[in-house]
Amino acid sequence: MKFLGLIALGSLVFIAAAPPVESPYEPLVIAHPQPIVIAADEALGLVTDVNLVRMKHAIAPVTVDRELSNAAVAYARDMAIRKFFGHFSPDGRSLPDRLATIEYQWTVAEENIALSANERDANEALLKSPDHRANILDPRVQKIGTAAVHVGVGATIYVEEFVL
């Protein structure tokens, strides 16, 4: 699994490699916070975008897995509530740990996260990052779970979970 954080705010994109062990996540600071709102339509938009790119590269589409999507939403909400952004939570848990908690069976597990103003910009930024693009185009993954959680004015947390 690749651990690389991506933050896209408007036209600015920040990409950071996995932080040092003593700080496995970035603090999440929202300039104009609002109550957390789950945006299911934007989460489905991520799936459409992923499958369009996969189709252009002759890679089989991924199918939406409800349990995986629920896990993605739970993680996006956790980041919003505890005000962190990263592939590791403040208590050190990663995607494999979160999947084990819900007893989800997997062979390959990959994750993309973005903080952006909208789904289109988040998708474009993910595709510009080599590691995130590799997750999207990984022919081994067959299922996807996505989340979009509005956390402030022009700030939405996007999560893509890919599994085989």
C-alpha positions as CSV (number, residue, x, y, z in Angstrom):
1,M,0.0,0.0,0.0
2,K,1.3,3.4,-0.8
3,F,1.1,6.0,1.9
4,L,1.1,9.5,0.3
5,G,-1.0,12.4,1.4
6,L,-2.5,14.8,-1.1
7,I,-4.1,18.1,-0.4
8,A,-5.7,20.1,-3.1
9,L,-7.2,23.5,-2.3
10,G,-8.4,25.4,-5.4
11,S,-5.5,25.6,-7.8
12,L,-2.9,24.8,-5.1
13,V,-1.9,21.2,-4.6
14,F,0.2,19.9,-1.8
15,I,1.6,16.4,-1.8
16,A,3.5,15.0,1.1
17,A,5.2,11.7,1.5
18,A,4.3,9.7,4.6
19,P,5.3,11.9,7.6
20,P,7.9,10.7,10.2
21,V,6.9,8.1,12.7
22,E,6.5,10.7,15.5
23,S,3.8,12.5,13.4
24,P,1.9,10.0,11.2
25,Y,-0.7,12.5,10.1
26,E,-1.1,16.2,9.3
27,P,-3.3,18.4,11.4
28,L,-6.5,19.4,9.6
29,V,-7.1,23.1,9.8
30,I,-10.2,24.4,8.0
31,A,-10.4,28.2,7.6
32,H,-14.2,28.3,7.6
33,P,-15.5,25.1,9.2
34,Q,-19.1,24.0,8.9
35,P,-21.0,21.1,10.2
36,I,-20.0,17.8,8.6
37,V,-22.2,16.8,5.7
38,I,-21.8,13.6,3.7
39,A,-22.0,14.2,0.0
40,A,-23.0,10.8,-1.5
41,D,-23.4,12.3,-5.1
42,E,-19.8,13.5,-5.0
43,A,-18.6,10.1,-3.7
44,L,-20.3,8.4,-6.7
45,G,-18.7,11.0,-9.0
46,L,-15.3,9.7,-7.8
47,V,-16.3,6.2,-8.9
48,T,-17.4,7.5,-12.3
49,D,-14.1,9.4,-12.7
50,V,-12.0,6.4,-11.7
51,N,-13.8,4.1,-14.1
52,L,-13.5,6.5,-17.0
53,V,-9.7,6.6,-16.5
54,R,-9.5,2.9,-16.2
55,M,-11.6,2.4,-19.3
56,K,-9.2,4.7,-21.3
57,H,-6.4,2.4,-20.2
58,A,-8.3,-0.8,-21.1
59,I,-8.5,-1.7,-17.4
60,A,-11.7,-3.4,-16.0
61,P,-13.9,-1.0,-14.0
62,V,-14.1,-1.2,-10.3
63,T,-17.5,-1.9,-8.6
64,V,-18.8,-0.1,-5.6
65,D,-18.8,-2.1,-2.4
66,R,-21.2,-0.7,0.1
67,E,-19.3,-2.0,3.1
68,L,-16.1,-0.4,1.8
69,S,-17.9,2.8,1.1
70,N,-19.2,2.8,4.7
71,A,-15.6,2.4,5.9
72,A,-14.5,5.3,3.6
73,V,-17.2,7.5,5.0
74,A,-16.3,6.5,8.6
75,Y,-12.7,7.4,8.0
76,A,-13.5,10.7,6.3
77,R,-15.7,11.6,9.3
78,D,-13.0,10.5,11.7
79,M,-10.5,12.8,10.0
80,A,-13.1,15.7,10.2
81,I,-14.0,15.1,13.8
82,R,-10.5,14.6,15.2
83,K,-9.1,17.2,12.8
84,F,-6.3,15.2,11.1
85,F,-5.5,14.3,7.5
86,G,-3.5,11.3,6.6
87,H,-3.4,7.6,5.8
88,F,-2.6,7.0,9.5
89,S,-4.9,8.2,12.3
90,P,-3.5,9.8,15.4
91,D,-3.6,6.4,17.1
92,G,-1.5,4.9,14.3
93,R,-4.2,3.0,12.5
94,S,-4.0,2.5,8.8
95,L,-6.3,1.1,6.1
96,P,-5.4,-2.5,6.9
97,D,-6.2,-1.9,10.5
98,R,-9.6,-0.3,9.7
99,L,-10.5,-3.1,7.4
100,A,-9.6,-5.7,10.0
101,T,-11.9,-3.9,12.5
102,I,-14.9,-4.4,10.2
103,E,-13.6,-8.0,9.4
104,Y,-13.3,-7.1,5.7
105,Q,-11.5,-9.7,3.7
106,W,-8.9,-8.4,1.2
107,T,-5.7,-9.3,-0.6
108,V,-4.7,-5.9,-1.9
109,A,-5.8,-2.6,-0.2
110,E,-4.9,0.8,-1.4
111,E,-6.1,4.3,-0.4
112,N,-6.3,7.8,-1.9
113,I,-7.3,10.8,0.1
114,A,-7.7,14.4,-0.9
115,L,-8.8,17.6,0.6
116,S,-10.3,19.9,-2.1
117,A,-13.0,22.4,-3.0
118,N,-14.8,20.0,-5.2
119,E,-14.8,16.4,-6.6
120,R,-13.5,17.4,-10.1
121,D,-10.5,19.2,-8.6
122,A,-9.8,16.3,-6.2
123,N,-9.9,13.8,-9.0
124,E,-7.6,15.9,-11.2
125,A,-5.1,16.3,-8.3
126,L,-5.2,12.6,-7.6
127,L,-4.5,11.7,-11.2
128,K,-1.5,14.1,-11.2
129,S,0.1,12.3,-8.3
130,P,2.0,9.2,-9.6
131,D,1.3,7.1,-6.5
132,H,-2.4,8.0,-6.4
133,R,-2.7,7.5,-10.2
134,A,-1.1,4.1,-9.7
135,N,-3.8,3.1,-7.2
136,I,-6.5,4.2,-9.6
137,L,-5.0,2.3,-12.5
138,D,-4.0,-0.8,-10.5
139,P,-5.6,-3.7,-12.6
140,R,-5.5,-5.9,-9.5
141,V,-8.2,-4.0,-7.6
142,Q,-11.8,-4.8,-8.3
143,K,-13.8,-3.0,-5.7
144,I,-14.0,0.6,-4.5
145,G,-15.5,2.4,-1.6
146,T,-15.6,6.2,-1.8
147,A,-16.5,9.1,0.5
148,A,-17.0,12.8,0.2
149,V,-17.5,14.8,3.4
150,H,-17.9,18.5,3.4
151,V,-16.1,20.0,6.4
152,G,-16.1,23.7,5.6
153,V,-16.5,26.4,2.9
154,G,-14.6,25.0,-0.1
155,A,-13.2,22.1,1.9
156,T,-14.3,18.5,1.3
157,I,-12.4,15.4,2.4
158,Y,-12.4,12.7,-0.3
159,V,-11.5,9.1,0.3
160,E,-11.1,6.3,-2.2
161,E,-10.5,2.7,-0.9
162,F,-9.5,0.1,-3.5
163,V,-9.4,-3.6,-2.8
164,L,-9.0,-7.0,-4.3
